[in-house]
């Protein structure tokens, strides 16, 4: 189908979700309908239609009046190389910058080569680690108390996350909570929150993240508790700086699937407290 046969950029509707899910399945990504609902409920999903079908998408998701993620840039196989992804990306950048906030995205190596000429700068890297079978190595004595998340502690955990992420994303975390209950954990030391982990179900794997913690031992303790209760394939998108935790995960059966680079538009400094950022929610959510 030629570009002239495609409609202008519109908005994804709830009735389009089967088309959106088909785009994810075509490229082998992990998102499920609950992920698309987050974009529809709290952000914007742009769509290009070919006839009655959605053939391309791109999503934006704002956080706390500081930044907005760009993700879910997908084009159906028969409609690629017609500039649809570029058109959608330009629309996302224009809308975010017009709102006075910073566009952010997480790029694969191939995507990084596309985004850099558009004014995106590298901030820091992370790697998707994957495990299908695990043998979790003992950690030794507990360094913190690991507890399941309850409603009473939830506001404090959202505040802890906002201080590390650099913006309020409590609405998104609330949507994530409960999707993988065995991963809904927090760490406490002397009555103080020192770590947080959530997880979610996916089309191809369970995904652990965000993982934020005051130190390596706390991060590993949270992962250890969750992984002991999860079967099947697991993803962890771990910050490159966390070499000790990565070594522990690799010794437990994880391996590299692909690298990512966090990039900000016309800004080089990330909003994150990288010292306490261990694993991201995923490249689609930050």
C-alpha positions as CSV (number, residue, x, y, z in Angstrom):
1,X,0.0,0.0,0.0
2,X,1.5,3.4,-1.0
3,X,1.8,6.2,1.5
4,X,-1.0,8.2,-0.3
5,X,-3.4,5.4,0.5
6,X,-2.9,5.8,4.3
7,X,-5.0,8.1,6.4
8,X,-3.5,10.9,8.5
9,X,-2.3,10.5,12.0
10,X,-5.2,9.9,14.4
11,X,-5.6,8.5,17.8
12,X,-5.8,4.9,18.9
13,X,-9.2,3.9,20.3
14,X,-10.2,1.2,22.7
15,X,-11.8,-0.6,19.8
16,X,-8.4,-0.7,18.0
17,X,-6.7,-2.7,20.8
18,X,-6.8,-6.0,18.8
19,X,-4.9,-4.2,16.0
20,X,-2.4,-2.9,18.6
21,X,-1.9,-6.3,20.1
22,X,-1.3,-7.7,16.6
23,X,1.4,-5.2,16.0
24,X,3.2,-6.3,19.2
25,X,2.8,-10.0,18.3
26,X,4.3,-9.4,14.8
27,X,7.5,-8.0,16.3
28,X,7.7,-10.4,19.2
29,X,7.4,-7.8,21.9
30,X,6.1,-8.5,25.5
31,X,3.3,-6.0,26.0
32,X,-0.3,-7.1,26.7
33,X,-3.6,-5.3,26.6
34,X,-3.1,-3.9,30.1
35,X,0.0,-2.1,28.9
36,X,-1.9,-0.4,26.0
37,X,-4.6,0.6,28.5
38,X,-2.0,2.6,30.5
39,X,-1.1,4.6,27.4
40,X,-4.8,5.2,26.6
41,X,-5.7,6.1,30.1
42,X,-2.8,8.3,31.0
43,X,-1.0,9.3,27.8
44,X,-1.6,9.4,24.0
45,X,-1.4,6.7,21.4
46,X,-1.1,8.0,17.8
47,X,-2.2,5.7,15.0
48,X,-2.0,5.6,11.3
49,X,-4.7,3.5,9.5
50,X,-4.7,1.7,6.3
51,X,-8.3,1.1,5.5
52,X,-10.0,-0.2,8.6
53,X,-6.8,-1.5,10.2
54,X,-4.2,0.3,12.4
55,X,-0.9,-0.2,10.7
56,X,1.4,2.1,12.8
57,X,1.5,3.5,16.3
58,X,3.5,5.7,18.6
59,X,2.7,6.5,22.3
60,X,3.6,9.3,24.7
61,X,3.3,9.0,28.5
62,X,3.9,12.2,30.6
63,X,5.4,12.0,34.1
64,X,4.9,14.7,36.8
65,X,5.1,17.7,34.5
66,X,8.9,17.1,33.9
67,X,9.2,14.6,31.1
68,X,7.2,12.3,28.8
69,X,8.2,8.9,27.4
70,X,8.0,8.1,23.7
71,X,7.5,4.4,22.9
72,X,5.5,1.7,21.1
73,X,6.7,3.0,17.7
74,X,5.4,0.1,15.6
75,X,4.8,-0.3,11.9
76,X,3.1,-3.3,10.3
77,X,5.5,-5.2,8.0
78,X,3.8,-4.4,4.8
79,X,3.8,-0.6,5.5
80,X,7.4,0.0,6.5
81,X,9.9,2.2,4.7
82,X,7.2,4.8,3.9
83,X,8.2,7.2,6.6
84,X,5.4,6.4,9.0
85,X,7.6,5.9,12.0
86,X,9.3,9.2,11.3
87,X,6.0,11.0,11.0
88,X,4.7,9.5,14.3
89,X,8.0,10.3,16.1
90,X,8.0,13.9,14.9
91,X,4.4,14.3,16.1
92,X,5.3,12.9,19.6
93,X,8.3,15.2,19.9
94,X,6.4,18.2,18.8
95,X,3.5,17.6,21.3
96,X,5.8,17.0,24.2
97,X,8.0,20.0,23.6
98,X,5.0,22.2,23.1
99,X,3.9,21.1,26.6
100,X,7.2,22.4,28.0
101,X,8.5,19.1,29.1
102,X,11.4,16.9,28.0
103,X,10.9,13.9,25.5
104,X,12.7,10.8,26.8
105,X,13.0,7.4,25.2
106,X,14.9,4.1,25.6
107,X,16.7,3.1,22.4
108,X,18.0,-0.1,21.0
109,X,21.4,0.3,19.2
110,X,19.6,0.6,15.9
111,X,17.1,3.1,17.3
112,X,19.9,5.1,18.9
113,X,21.4,5.8,15.4
114,X,18.0,7.2,14.3
115,X,17.3,9.3,17.4
116,X,20.7,10.9,17.8
117,X,20.4,13.1,14.7
118,X,16.9,14.3,16.0
119,X,18.6,15.9,19.0
120,X,18.4,13.0,21.5
121,X,21.5,12.6,23.8
122,X,22.7,9.6,25.7
123,X,22.1,9.6,29.4
124,X,22.9,6.0,30.6
125,X,22.5,2.5,29.5
126,X,20.7,-0.7,30.7
127,X,20.5,-4.2,29.5
128,X,17.7,-6.6,29.2
129,X,18.6,-9.8,31.0
130,X,16.6,-12.9,30.3
131,X,16.3,-16.2,32.2
132,X,14.2,-19.3,31.3
133,X,15.6,-21.6,34.0
134,X,17.2,-20.3,37.1
135,X,19.3,-21.6,40.0
136,X,19.3,-18.7,42.4
137,X,22.6,-18.5,44.3
138,X,22.2,-18.0,48.1
139,X,22.8,-14.5,49.2
140,X,23.8,-15.2,52.8
141,X,22.3,-13.5,55.9
142,X,19.4,-11.1,55.3
143,X,20.5,-7.5,55.2
144,X,17.0,-6.0,55.2
145,X,13.4,-7.1,55.9
146,X,11.6,-8.0,52.7
147,X,7.8,-7.5,53.0
148,X,4.8,-7.8,50.6
149,X,3.3,-4.4,49.6
150,X,0.2,-3.4,51.5
151,X,-2.2,-0.5,51.1
152,X,-0.9,1.1,54.2
153,X,2.7,1.5,53.0
154,X,1.8,2.2,49.3
155,X,1.8,6.1,49.6
156,X,5.3,6.0,51.2
157,X,6.5,3.6,48.4
158,X,5.2,5.9,45.7
159,X,7.0,8.9,47.3
160,X,10.2,6.8,47.5
161,X,9.9,6.0,43.9
162,X,9.3,9.6,42.8
163,X,12.4,10.7,44.6
164,X,14.5,8.2,42.6
165,X,12.7,8.4,39.3
166,X,12.7,12.2,39.4
167,X,8.9,12.6,38.7
168,X,5.6,11.3,40.1
169,X,4.5,8.1,38.3
170,X,2.2,6.8,41.0
171,X,-0.7,6.3,38.6
172,X,1.4,4.0,36.5
173,X,2.8,2.1,39.4
174,X,-0.8,1.6,40.7
175,X,-1.7,0.0,37.4
176,X,1.4,-2.3,37.6
177,X,0.7,-3.4,41.2
178,X,-1.1,-6.7,41.4
179,X,-0.2,-7.9,37.9
180,X,2.6,-10.1,39.3
181,X,1.8,-10.3,43.0
182,X,4.8,-12.4,44.0
183,X,7.0,-9.4,42.8
184,X,5.1,-6.7,44.8
185,X,7.7,-6.3,47.5
186,X,9.5,-3.6,49.5
187,X,12.6,-3.5,51.7
188,X,12.7,-2.0,55.1
189,X,15.5,-1.3,57.5
190,X,15.0,0.2,61.0
191,X,11.5,1.2,60.0
192,X,12.6,3.0,56.9
193,X,11.8,2.1,53.2
194,X,15.1,1.2,51.4
195,X,13.9,-0.6,48.3
196,X,10.9,-1.3,46.0
197,X,10.2,-3.9,43.4
198,X,7.2,-4.5,41.2
199,X,6.5,-6.8,38.3
200,X,4.0,-7.5,35.5
201,X,2.8,-10.3,33.4
202,X,3.7,-10.2,29.7
203,X,3.0,-11.8,26.4
204,X,6.3,-13.7,26.3
205,X,7.7,-13.3,29.8
206,X,7.2,-12.0,33.4
207,X,9.0,-8.6,33.7
208,X,10.6,-7.5,37.0
209,X,10.8,-3.7,37.5
210,X,11.0,-1.1,38.6
211,X,13.6,-2.1,41.1
212,X,14.9,0.8,43.2
213,X,17.1,0.3,46.3
214,X,19.5,2.0,48.5
215,X,22.3,-0.5,47.8
216,X,23.3,-3.6,45.9
217,X,22.5,-6.0,48.7
218,X,19.0,-4.7,49.1
219,X,18.3,-4.9,45.4
220,X,19.5,-8.5,45.3
221,X,17.4,-9.4,48.3
222,X,14.3,-8.1,46.6
223,X,15.1,-10.0,43.4
224,X,16.0,-13.1,45.3
225,X,12.6,-13.2,47.1
226,X,10.6,-12.6,43.9
227,X,12.5,-15.0,41.7
228,X,12.1,-17.8,44.2
229,X,8.3,-17.6,43.5
230,X,8.2,-17.0,39.7
231,X,8.5,-19.8,37.1
232,X,9.0,-19.4,33.4
233,X,10.8,-16.8,31.4
234,X,11.7,-13.6,33.3
235,X,13.1,-10.2,32.0
236,X,15.0,-7.8,34.1
237,X,16.1,-4.5,32.5
238,X,19.1,-3.8,34.7
239,X,21.2,-0.5,34.7
240,X,24.7,-1.0,33.3
241,X,26.2,0.6,36.4
242,X,24.9,-2.3,38.6
243,X,27.8,-4.6,37.8
244,X,27.6,-6.6,41.1
245,X,23.9,-7.3,40.8
246,X,24.4,-8.3,37.1
247,X,27.1,-10.7,38.0
248,X,24.8,-12.3,40.6
249,X,22.0,-12.6,38.1
250,X,24.2,-14.1,35.5
251,X,25.5,-16.6,38.0
252,X,21.9,-17.5,38.7
253,X,21.1,-18.2,35.0
254,X,20.4,-14.8,33.4
255,X,22.0,-13.8,30.1
256,X,22.0,-10.7,27.9
257,X,19.2,-10.3,25.4
258,X,19.8,-6.8,24.2
259,X,21.2,-3.4,25.3
260,X,19.3,-0.1,25.6
261,X,20.3,3.5,26.0
262,X,18.2,6.1,27.8
263,X,18.1,9.3,25.7
264,X,16.8,12.7,26.4
265,X,15.9,15.4,23.8
266,X,18.3,18.3,23.9
267,X,19.3,17.3,27.5
268,X,22.2,15.1,28.6
269,X,21.4,14.7,32.3
270,X,18.8,12.2,33.3
271,X,16.1,12.9,35.9
272,X,16.8,9.6,37.7
273,X,18.8,9.1,40.8
274,X,21.0,6.6,39.0
275,X,22.6,5.5,42.2
276,X,19.3,3.9,43.4
277,X,18.0,3.0,40.0
278,X,18.6,-0.7,39.5
279,X,16.0,-1.9,36.9
280,X,13.5,0.1,34.9
281,X,9.8,-0.8,34.4
282,X,10.7,-1.4,30.7
283,X,11.7,0.7,27.7
284,X,8.1,1.5,27.0
285,X,7.5,3.0,30.5
286,X,10.8,4.2,31.8
